[in-house]
């Protein structure tokens, strides 16, 4: 049974390191990119960012709509 515990401990350490890297990236990270027609529901992603490839802009979900970052208008 020690083998299982050791394997789980290693997995836990790997997961903790991966989450720490997400919380404190040391370099720019990729942003989810999609066309306007493929944008997910803004309500499912409050305070999240995506790149709209149709309009070539960043958009942020305010919890109800995606907002263009160049004008603040809803998409």
C-alpha positions as CSV (number, residue, x, y, z in Angstrom):
1,X,0.0,0.0,0.0
2,X,3.0,2.3,0.4
3,X,3.4,2.4,-3.4
4,X,0.0,3.9,-3.9
5,X,0.6,6.5,-1.2
6,X,4.0,7.5,-2.7
7,X,2.5,7.7,-6.2
8,X,-0.3,9.9,-4.9
9,X,2.1,12.1,-3.0
10,X,4.1,12.6,-6.2
11,X,1.0,13.4,-8.1
12,X,-0.1,15.9,-5.4
13,X,3.2,17.7,-5.6
14,X,3.1,17.9,-9.4
15,X,-0.5,19.3,-9.2
16,X,0.5,21.9,-6.6
17,X,3.4,23.0,-8.8
18,X,1.2,23.3,-11.8
19,X,-1.4,25.4,-10.0
20,X,1.3,27.6,-8.5
21,X,2.6,28.3,-12.1
22,X,-0.9,29.2,-13.1
23,X,-1.3,31.6,-10.2
24,X,2.1,33.2,-10.8
25,X,3.2,32.9,-14.4
26,X,6.7,33.8,-15.1
27,X,6.0,34.8,-18.7
28,X,3.1,35.7,-20.9
29,X,0.5,33.0,-21.2
30,X,-1.8,32.1,-24.0
31,X,-5.3,33.5,-24.1
32,X,-8.3,31.4,-25.3
33,X,-9.1,32.5,-28.9
34,X,-12.3,32.0,-30.8
35,X,-14.5,33.5,-33.4
36,X,-17.5,35.6,-32.4
37,X,-19.9,32.8,-33.4
38,X,-18.0,30.4,-31.1
39,X,-17.8,32.5,-28.0
40,X,-19.0,30.7,-24.9
41,X,-21.7,32.1,-22.7
42,X,-20.4,35.1,-20.7
43,X,-22.3,34.0,-17.6
44,X,-20.3,30.8,-17.5
45,X,-17.0,32.7,-17.4
46,X,-17.3,35.9,-15.2
47,X,-14.1,37.9,-15.0
48,X,-12.4,35.8,-17.7
49,X,-10.6,37.0,-20.9
50,X,-10.6,35.7,-24.4
51,X,-9.4,36.9,-27.8
52,X,-12.1,37.3,-30.4
53,X,-10.5,36.3,-33.7
54,X,-13.3,37.8,-35.8
55,X,-12.8,41.3,-34.4
56,X,-9.1,40.8,-33.4
57,X,-9.7,42.2,-29.9
58,X,-9.6,41.0,-26.3
59,X,-12.9,40.6,-24.5
60,X,-13.8,40.3,-20.8
61,X,-16.9,38.7,-19.4
62,X,-18.7,40.8,-16.9
63,X,-20.9,37.9,-16.0
64,X,-23.7,38.7,-18.4
65,X,-22.0,39.8,-21.7
66,X,-18.5,39.8,-23.2
67,X,-17.2,43.3,-23.3
68,X,-14.8,44.6,-26.0
69,X,-11.6,45.9,-24.4
70,X,-11.1,48.6,-27.0
71,X,-14.5,50.3,-26.5
72,X,-16.3,48.6,-23.6
73,X,-19.2,47.8,-25.8
74,X,-21.0,44.4,-25.5
75,X,-20.2,41.8,-28.2
